[in-house]
Amino acid sequence: MTERGTGVVQGPSPAPVEDDETWTVLRLMRWSGEYLEGKGVERGRLDAEHLLADVLGLERLQLYLQFDRPVVGPELDRFRPLLKRRAKREPLQYILGRVGFRELELEVDRDVLIPRPETEILLDEVLAWSRGLGVEGLEALDLGTGSGAIALSLLREGPFSRVVATDLSEAALAVARRNSEATGLSEGVEFRAGSFFDPVADHESFDLVVSNPPYVAEAEAPALQPEVRDWEPSQALFGGPDGLAAIRTIVAGAGVHLKPGGMLALEVGSSQSGPVVALLESTGEYTDVRVRRDLTGRERVVLSRRAPTTSTHST
Ligand SMILES: C[S@@+](CC[C@H](N)C(=O)[O-])C[C@H]1O[C@@H](n2cnc3c(N)ncnc32)[C@H](O)[C@@H]1O
């Protein structure tokens, strides 16, 4: 772990530097930010602010209106363990137990991947396509639902009335279920435990099959941030030696569960769009294959539609 910066006060917990000095919001923000940055945390100051705001029951920006507010004993007692956890590179979202994702606030813990901005791009594409159909009551299959971020956003924002969401992890599904209840969307979603299509009957077909699958190549593990590698569930991250194992399974199985003209939408790793496009085209089951870039220009979303001529088990 890199120790960066100068003047960083090392130590497990903040304590008054001198007897006549008390901790104020501003001093604590500065000290804690430097402390976290000294532990290798990017944007340590921002994370310190989030944690302090949480302890004080404030919005983060309200801290800026209360720089001189003293932070007293019980508040410091609540703040210290949170700061220690972040210094050990536990993700901020796990410490807070929640994350904002599009229009939803979702519970997250170590059983689920923290939803990412790339997944919002996947949803932008899917929602634009689904709204363009001009019909309500669409049905979707979300493979590897994790916290439920995709499934619940489809119900909240799109013309979807029903989403079937599968995950191999029962623990992840428990979090997703709680999120569906907390967001008032539980009626529209059906969570099923099992590997990708296993909990889906052959005759079930959907307007959309969507997935943000595990797609990191195993060899890339050492290069991941400690927050990801050491804290997020490996089952949510790794897709076999080349990262494409889950995507191969999904591409091979989605056709049978898509209505003619239905969309298969996948989030992929930044070097995977070429192989995934080739995979889709090689099946002869998909048409209109296209790729969408993220804000940094990397190709992160692959979209396709089921060719109308493909045979199906749909009823
Ligand atoms: C990258 S995470 C995506 C989570 C969530 N959909 C999101 O976008 O934030 C992948 C998810 O797939 C699940 N998963 C991994 N292998 C699976 C499998 N064989 N069948 C079903 N789900 C699987 C993991 O448990 C994890 O929740």
The ligand as a MOL file (V3000), in Angstrom:
LIG
                    3D

  0  0  0     0  0            999 V3000
M  V30 BEGIN CTAB
M  V30 COUNTS 27 29 0 0 0
M  V30 BEGIN ATOM
M  V30 1 C -20.9090 -7.9480 -12.5080 0
M  V30 2 S -22.1090 -8.4880 -11.3400 0 CHG=1
M  V30 3 C -23.5230 -7.5280 -11.8710 0
M  V30 4 C -24.4920 -7.2120 -10.7850 0
M  V30 5 C -25.6100 -6.2440 -11.2030 0
M  V30 6 N -26.3720 -6.7770 -12.3170 0
M  V30 7 C -25.0360 -4.8940 -11.5890 0
M  V30 8 O -24.9990 -4.5780 -12.7900 0
M  V30 9 O -24.6220 -4.1390 -10.7080 0 CHG=-1
M  V30 10 C -22.4440 -10.1110 -11.9200 0
M  V30 11 C -23.4670 -10.9040 -11.1370 0
M  V30 12 O -23.5930 -12.1740 -11.7760 0
M  V30 13 C -23.7130 -13.1660 -10.7870 0
M  V30 14 N -23.2880 -14.4360 -11.3790 0
M  V30 15 C -22.0370 -14.9120 -11.5480 0
M  V30 16 N -22.0840 -16.1010 -12.1530 0
M  V30 17 C -23.3850 -16.3880 -12.3800 0
M  V30 18 C -24.0840 -17.4710 -12.9760 0
M  V30 19 N -23.4320 -18.5180 -13.4690 0
M  V30 20 N -25.4200 -17.4160 -13.0200 0
M  V30 21 C -26.1080 -16.3550 -12.5310 0
M  V30 22 N -25.4950 -15.3010 -11.9560 0
M  V30 23 C -24.1520 -15.3120 -11.8810 0
M  V30 24 C -22.8720 -12.6870 -9.6330 0
M  V30 25 O -23.2780 -13.3020 -8.4240 0
M  V30 26 C -23.1300 -11.1910 -9.6940 0
M  V30 27 O -24.2190 -10.8410 -8.8750 0
M  V30 END ATOM
M  V30 BEGIN BOND
M  V30 1 1 1 2
M  V30 2 1 2 3
M  V30 3 1 2 10
M  V30 4 1 3 4
M  V30 5 1 4 5
M  V30 6 1 5 6
M  V30 7 1 5 7
M  V30 8 2 7 8
M  V30 9 1 7 9
M  V30 10 1 10 11
M  V30 11 1 11 12
M  V30 12 1 11 26
M  V30 13 1 12 13
M  V30 14 1 13 14
M  V30 15 1 13 24
M  V30 16 1 14 15
M  V30 17 1 14 23
M  V30 18 2 15 16
M  V30 19 1 16 17
M  V30 20 1 17 18
M  V30 21 2 17 23
M  V30 22 1 18 19
M  V30 23 2 18 20
M  V30 24 1 20 21
M  V30 25 2 21 22
M  V30 26 1 22 23
M  V30 27 1 24 25
M  V30 28 1 24 26
M  V30 29 1 26 27
M  V30 END BOND
M  V30 END CTAB
M  END
